[in-house]
Amino acid sequence: MNPEERHIFSVLVENRFGVLARVAGLFSGRGFNIDSLNVAETHDKSISHITLVTHGDAQIIDQIYQHLNRLIDVIEVTDLSTAGTHVERELVLIKVATDNPQKRTEILQVAEVFRGRVIDMKPASLVLEITGDDGKLKAAIDIFNTYGILELARTGKIAMLRGSEK
Amino acid sequence: MELKGAQILVDGLKREGVEYIFGVNGGAAMPIFDALYGETEIKLIPMRHEQGASHAADGYARATGKVGVALATSGPGATNLVTGIATAYMDSIPMVAITGQVFTHYIGSDAFQECDVIGVTRPICKHSYLIKSSDEIADVVAEAFHIAKTGKPGPVIIDIAKDAQNNETPFEYPETVDIRSYKPQVHGDQDQIAKAAALIKEAKCPILYAGGGVVLANASEELRQLTLKTQIPITVTLMGLGAFPETHPLAMEMPGMHGSCCANYAFTDSDLIIAVGARFDDRVTGDLSKFAPNAKKIHIDIDASCIGKNVPVDVPIVGDAKNVLTELNKQVSTADIDPWRNQIQEWKQKYPFEYEQKSDVVMPQYVIEKIYEHYSDAIVVADVGQHQMWAAQYFKFTEPRQWLNSGGLGTMGFSLPAAIGAQLGCPDKTVVNINGDGSYIMTIQELVPAITMKLPLKIFIINNMYLGMVRQWQELFHGKRYSAVDYHDNPDFALLAQAFGATGLRVEHPEDVEPALLKAKGITDGPVVIDFIVDEEENVFPMVPAGKGLGDVIRGLS
């Protein structure tokens, strides 16, 4: 068994209904895994950008690359993990329980450490927005877990190549 | 001028040069069938089951190289097409399947005869379109045909809501198609081709391994040039039979599970495999860990995802086989491999396909030999099972598109409707359908349109009263526990053919085989069905048991 590696694919697709199903079907039909997935329109309304995180050995990663390329609606596929240095970010929304003012103050201090922003505050809870890479988000989630996370949502990773590498 | 969507569809099909549409009518496709009524440029061929329609379109495409067109209604009509679409997809056959869909405002409401055809067919087609407005039709038809026939060919589905068929819109057919996200790579990389030529020069035990991709790319001529120029022995897969004449001294016949011992031994001992339009399918390679352990691999394929999928490749060349071989042919010369050629000849002579002839019962291989003797120029459409393997072994194919069969999906019931499509596409050719008793009855209803159109099909049933290939596996691997394969309750196929309105003959003795085949030759005003009652428990050999290496081939007699 060859070693498994995590790869981030940046995929530009036609912004049409059904395209995501074709991409997802490619993975499910072959038993490949999707670790995270983000899809949204780009500045060009006819194109959507998919950031897809997956893992597998070299042969599987190659198959994923080839099969993504083979889909008619796929305009361009880049394996960011091999194509050059890239930047990646993910955004998480965390709703934390704030049972008393002292706990709230503490949570806000912790949020400061992670450069989190408060985007909603209620007597018994607040919602924080934090962006970062895997390590930072994991650290933040671990800490806030000790205060009691009521709800959590992540965007999935988005990524692109740096500067002039494209 | 404004036209109804259904008329725009038909006019678009005409622009694409469509001659035949194979279909079964039904509610959600009625406007399209109405537009085809009285149409002279395109002939509508009503089939008796939608599966037959898709196989007929497929057979037409395989025989002619043009895009086959199937048409069905929504829901069950569309799901019945599915087996034929999957069959075409697995063998990369250019096809456009058109399905009616319920009115747009009913889509998603579980309406009568509604089915998410796009969803159902997503993994078994090259691409698909759901049309909800008539002004999309012209562009989609042009794109669908472009996609179906270029690059690695395949089936494309056009699902059209009934209101889009009915609504009127101006007809403007695109002159050219340019899809920014679809640019097949047809020219091979020059450096890679040079590397391939260098490997060929060095090799001491090279073999050529050609598949269906050579037929699809119309590259048989270039393959012949490569083989003759280099004098390298060649094996052609089940899907490629005819791409190189099997009668030639360099031909080793097909490889794999029921292939020739020569081809399988040659794979195992080779030091270079030049694969052209073949995909190292499991039925060819056997156990991958034992496959060609000492061979470097050059792999020429239009589909990059096929290269390196099953075996590691030393020189991958993505491109159209015709283009790549044309370039490669400029850089190769006669290989200095006399000892290897002698070894191949020795294997060829020592291990031919062979069987034991019997005097009291018709041997299936004997029937195929006699069919070959009397119909050597025919297009042969085989079904799936033992008869398919015997036909591949004992009929010596010499031309591409002479041999049509469902090699990838292995669809029983494929051959009779596919033979109809082939005969319509090639009216001047004799079309022989070699069928099994199990597969024949799966689509027997298509005898009706064949009779109606007076197609002179020669339908030869190799009838062993069993689901023979499964029975063979049960005999060898399941202790002769013949579960659900006993077909002794088959009807009398000769009488049944007569009831349909065709000529039906039954042959039970070896001496009657040839007279029956000769008689069939003279019947040209409609199909003739010959039911050959053959040795019931004859097995297909050689055989590489599933999961074994090619060197572990069971030779059978010798």
Boltz contact constraints between the chains, C-beta under 6 A:
constraints:
  - contact:
      token1: [A, 14]
      token2: [B, 181]
      max_distance: 6.0
  - contact:
      token1: [A, 25]
      token2: [B, 122]
      max_distance: 6.0
  - contact:
      token1: [A, 25]
      token2: [B, 123]
      max_distance: 6.0
  - contact:
      token1: [A, 29]
      token2: [B, 123]
      max_distance: 6.0
  - contact:
      token1: [A, 66]
      token2: [B, 304]
      max_distance: 6.0
  - contact:
      token1: [A, 66]
      token2: [B, 305]
      max_distance: 6.0
  - contact:
      token1: [A, 67]
      token2: [B, 305]
      max_distance: 6.0
  - contact:
      token1: [A, 70]
      token2: [B, 305]
      max_distance: 6.0
  - contact:
      token1: [A, 72]
      token2: [B, 127]
      max_distance: 6.0
  - contact:
      token1: [A, 72]
      token2: [B, 182]
      max_distance: 6.0
  - contact:
      token1: [A, 73]
      token2: [B, 181]
      max_distance: 6.0
  - contact:
      token1: [A, 74]
      token2: [B, 181]
      max_distance: 6.0
  - contact:
      token1: [A, 75]
      token2: [B, 181]
      max_distance: 6.0
